[in-house]
């Protein structure tokens, strides 16, 4: 099937062709025709399935066929999304696909000055893409006129509910005209989400494409029983063991994201941390750099990474297991997209085993034990899950690299733990012999690692 067979206009077909798309995805094939007919729609689909184009293309066509209604401040389409990043991506999609039309769009979210957003609303736009919180703030200030809205789109409705936006959503929806077309998209369909959809939609077309669990079919999942103090070393070893196009690492906290990124940097692995303490402009630059492969490793919290739709993420790392099993599915869904295979690994310590069991109940499958070992002499066969995981041996990559360079391989198994560090300015303490002389083997070991860090900078 082609885009032309879906009934799209020539101007939209030209925009689609310019982006290099030749055939619609399954959700686009199923969603575009009923939307063009003016039907309400409920779509259960993941980010990365092409659902943004599935609603943006037909909405742009319907709007371009009708003259603008009213005057200033009366936009016709409202899109609500849970995060700034996702709102920005949806806004860019409307701009890209609608470049051959005269339709204007704006994006509204928090974390930045509202001056530009208010100015756009006053000048008049056709499409508003917004997060509920900032849109509610502007509404309370009297800056938003909803009278001209005839299309409402809720994207990732389940995450908006998870993030506590339901009161703002209901307040905003109550201000919209009753006669409108409503498009409702969600990755999951919990009773709460289903109840909201039933409340908002009139005789909707239902599309349940690629439910959550089916998206994991192309993702190789594994779990490693690694104590928290050894995760940094294990992560470095794993990244060095293979070539990954892009790596997305999840931590529970903002400080954790910064710490992991800093540890990787000390080992010669370039990465960037992204979380809520970063400004919107910083986060946008980070995402643009990650998309371009500069750097290829991103360490992020769940909220900061929500809505990331970047192709080529070949590895997702759950550095910390999420507290909510559904979040696990959302995390690993960042890889294995568009029919491509992906990989997801998780680190688990004894106190996290309850979380692991909840995840396995959610996905209705056991997450297999991983086979990667830091020590090249160990057997790559899964071992029974221990009640208390012992620290793993040091990384294979240090030794392999040293042999390739023809150098002497130091004994990394004798490396002191981080908790024994005494000198702030170095990664290892200056150990001394009984006679008070410096231990040269330790110094050589550190020099070797520093030399390695300088050479291994391809990440």
N, C-alpha and C positions, 0 to 999 in steps of 0.2 A: 504494500500500500504506500502511496505517496502523500505528501502534504497537500498537493493540489486536489486529490480525491476527497479530502476532508472539507472542501468548500471554502478554503481560505482565499483572501483577495490577492491580487498580483503584487501589491506593495508589500504585504507580509511575506509572500513567497520569496520575493527578492531579498528581504532581510534574512530569512531563514537560510537561503542559498549562500548569502555572503558569509554566514557563520560556519558554513561547511556541513550543514545537516542535510541529509538526503532522504531519510526515512523516519517517520514518527515512531516514538517508543510505544509500547503497549498502552500505557496510561493516556498518552496523547491521542491515540487512535480511539480509545473508549470515551474520553472526556470531551474532546473538542466538539463533536456533532451535537450532543445534547445541550452544551453550553450555548452554542450558536442558536439553538432553538429557544433559548430563554428559560430552560429548565433549572430548578435547584439541583444541586449535586452534592453527594457525600462520597468522598474518596478516601480510602484507607491505603496509604502508600508512603513509602519511605522517601526521605531526601536522597537525591541522586537517581531517581527513576524518571526524571524529566517532567515532574508535575508542575514546576513553575511555568514552563512553556505551555503546559496543558491548560492552564487557566489564563495566562497572559495573552496568548495568541487570539483565542476567540473573543476575549473581552475587548482587546484592541480593535478587532474587526467590528464588533457591535457598536462601539463608541464612535468609530470613524464613519459609520453609516448614519449616525444621528447627529443633528446639530447640538451644540452646547445649550444647556438649559439654564435659565436665570442669568445672573450677572456675576459680580465679584464674589469670591469665596464659595461659590457653589460647585464644588467638585462632584463628579458622578460616580467614581469608583473608590472604595475604601478597602485597603488590604491591611489586616492586622497580623503581626508576626511576633514571636516571643522575644527575639534578641535584635540588637543593633546590627550584628553581622548579617543575619538572615534578611532583615529589612533592607539593608544596603544591596544585597545580592538580588533581591526581587526588584528593587528600584532600577538597578542596572539592566535587568532583563527587559523590563518595560521600555527603557530607553533604547536598548539595542533593537528589539523587535519593532518598536514603533518609530524608528528614525525616519521612515518614509511617510509618516503621517504628521499632522499638525498638533497632535495631542501632547500635552505637557504633564509632567509628573514631578512629585517632590517626595522626599523621605523625611520622616520625623521620628527622632529617638532622643533619649536622654544622654547625659554625659558630655554634651556640647552646648554651646550657646544657642538659645532659641531664636535669636534675631533673624537669621536667614530663613528659618522655618516660618516664622510669623510673616516675614516679607513675602515669601512665596504664596502663602494662603491669601494675603491681601491682594496680591496682583492677580490671583486666579489661576488655578491649575485644574486639570481634568482627573488626575489620579493621585491619591494620597496613600503612601505606604508608611505604616507607623507601628511603633510599639505601644501597647495600651497605656503604660504609665505616663509617658510624655504627652500623648494625645489627650489624656484626661486632664493633665495640668493645663494645657492650652485651652481646653474646653472650659475649665473652671475660670479661666481668665477672659472668656468671651471671645476668643480668637478663632473659633471653629464654627462654621455654618454647615450643618448636615442636611439641610433641606433638599439639596439636589442629588443626594446619593440614591442611585438605583441599582447598584451592584455592591454586595458585601462579600469579601473573601477572607476566610479565616484559615491561615496556614499554620500547620503544626499546632492545632488546637489543644492537643493533649499536653504539650509542653507549656503552653500559656496557663493552663489550669494548674500544672505542677508548680509553676513559679508564682502562684497566688494572684494571677491577673483576673480571676473570674468576676470579682465585684466591678472592676473597671470595665471589663468587657460587657457585662450586662448593662451598666450605666450608659456606655457608648451606644450599644445596640438599641436601647430604649429611646434614644434621640433620633434614630433613623426613620425615614418614611416606612410605613408598613408594606407598601407595594414596592417590592424590590426582588432582585435575583440574589440568592445566597449560595455561595460555594464553600463547602466545609471540607477541609483536608486534615487528616490526622494519621500518625504512624501507628497508633494503638487505638483500641476501641473499648475502653473501660466503661463500666456502668455510668460513671459521671459524664464521660465524654459523649456516650450514646444518648444520655438524657438531654444534654445541651443541644446536640444535633437534632433530636426530635422536636425540641422546643422551637428551634429556629427555622427548620426546613419545611417546605410545603411540597408534598408528593415528590420527593427527590429521586433522582436516578442514583443508584448505589453502585459504586465500583470498589470492589475489594481485591486489589491487585498486589501481589507479592506481600503477603502478611509478614510480620516481623520475623517469625522463625524461619521462613523460607529464604530470607536474605542471608542467613548464616550458612547456607548450603555451600557457597563458594569460598567460605572463610575457614582456613585451617586454624583451629583453636587449640591451645595448650596452656597448662598451668605449671608453674615451677614453685616448689616449696623452698622459698628463699627467705631467710631472716632479714629483717629490715636493715640491719647494719651491713649486709653483704649485697644488697640490691644494686647499689651503684656499680660495683665491680662486675657483677653478673651482666648488667645492662650493657656496659662497655664491651664486654666480651661478645655478647650476642650481636651487637651492631657491627662489630668488626668481622664477625664470622661469615657474613653474607653481604651482598650488595642490595640495598634497599633504595628504591627511587625516592620515596618520602616516608618519614616515620612520624607518627603522632603519638605522643606519650601523655597519659592522663595521670594527674595527681589529685588528691582530695582538697588540698589547700593551696593558696597563693604562695605562701612561704615555701611549701614543698616544691612547687613548680620552679621557683627561683633557685632553690638548693640543687635540684636535679640538673638544671641547665648549667649551673656553675660547676658542678662536679664533672659533667661531660666536657666542658670547656677546658678544665685542667688536664684532661686526658687527650686533648687534641681533637675532640669531636665538637664541631661548631653546631650550636643550637640556639634557639630563642625561646624565652618563656612568655606566655600570654595569659593574662588574668585580669580580674576586675580593677586592679590598681593602675593598670595602664590606661592612658587617655584614649579616646576614640580614634584620634589621628594616629597614635602609636599602634593601636591594634590593627588599624587598616593597613598601615605600612608593613606590619609583621605578616599579615595575611597575604598581601601582594608579593612580599619577598618569598614566603613559603610556597606560594603558587608557582613562582619563577625558579624555585629551587635554591634560594639564597636566604637562609640555609635550608637544608633538606630535612631537618629535624625540628619539630615544634613540641614544646612541653606546655601543656595547658590544663586549666581547670575545666570542669564540665560546662559551667555557664559561659565561660569565655569561648569555648569551642562549639557551643550549640549553633547549629545552622551552617557550619563549615561544609561547603560543597566543592571540594577541590579534587580533581582526578589524580590518579597516580599515587595515592597513599597505599603503599604496599605492606606496611606493618603498623599495627596499633598495639601499644603497650599499656596495660593496666598496671602502672607502677604501684598504685594503691587500688585495691578492689573497691568498687562503689558501694555505698550503703544501700542503694536501691537496685534490685536485680534488673529492673527495666532500663536503668541507666547503662548497665553493662551491654545490653543489646544495642542501645543507641550509640555507645562508644565504638563497638566493633563494626557497626554499620558504616563507619567512615571508610572502611576498606572493602574490597570485594564488590565494587560497583560496576554497573553497566556490563555485566557478564564477565568481568575480570576477576581472577583469583586474588585473594588477600590472605593475610596472616594476622592473627591476634594472639598475643601471649599475656599471661597474667602472673603477678607475683603474689604468693600467699604465704603468710606466716601462721603459726599455730593458732593465734588469737583470731585469725581471719577465716577459719575453716567454717564457721557458721554462715558467713557471707557467701562463701563458695557453694555451700549446700543450697542456699536460697537461689543463687544464680542457676544452678543445675536443675532445680525444680521449675524455674521460670522457662528455661529453654528445653525442658523435658529430655535432657541428655547429660551424660557425664562428660566433663571437660577432661580430656586425657592429659596424663602427665607428660611434660616435655622431655625430649631426649638430649638437648644440648648440654654439654658439660664444659666447664672452664678448664679442667685438667685434661690435656690431650691423651693421657694414659687411661682415663676412665672409660668404662663401657657405656655406650649410648643406649642403654636399655632402661625403661621406666622402672623405678623402684617403688615399693609400697609407700603410700603417704605416711610420713612419720608423724608421731604426736608432737615431737619437737624437732624441727629441722636444724641440722648442723650447718655451720658456715661451709660454703662450697670452696673448692680450691681456687687458686688464682687463675687468671685468664690465659687461655691458649694463645690469644693474639700476641701477647707480649713475647712469648717464646718463639712463636712462628716467625714473627717479624725479625727478631734478633738473629735467628738462623739464616734467614734470607739475606741479611746484611753481612753475614760472615763474622759477626761479633760473638763475644762470650755471653752466654745466657745466664743471668744471675738467678739465684734461688729466691723466687718470689714467695715461696711458701713460708719463708721466715720473715716476711714483711710485717712490721708491727701494725696493729689495728689503729684506726683513727683516734680511738679514745685514749691512746697512749701518747698522742702528740703533745709536745711541750714547747716547741718553737713556733711562734706565729708565722714567721716568714718562710717556712718550708713545709713540705708535705710530709716529711718524715723526720723524726727526732735525730739529733746528732748523738747516736749511741756511743758509749765509751767502754773501753776494756777496763780490766781491774787496775791497770797501771795508769789510767786516766787519759790514755791516748784515744784518738778518734778511731772508730771502726771503719777502715777503708772500704770494706765490702758494702757497707750501707751507703757510703758516699757514692761508690761506683754505681750501685743500684739506682740511686736517685738520678745520677747523671745520665744513665742509660735511658731511664724513663723520660727525662726531659728531652733528650735527643729524639726519642721516638715520637713524643708529642709534636715536635716541630715538623717531623716528616709526614706524619699521618694526619693531613689536614684536608682530605678530600671530602669530608662531610661538612 
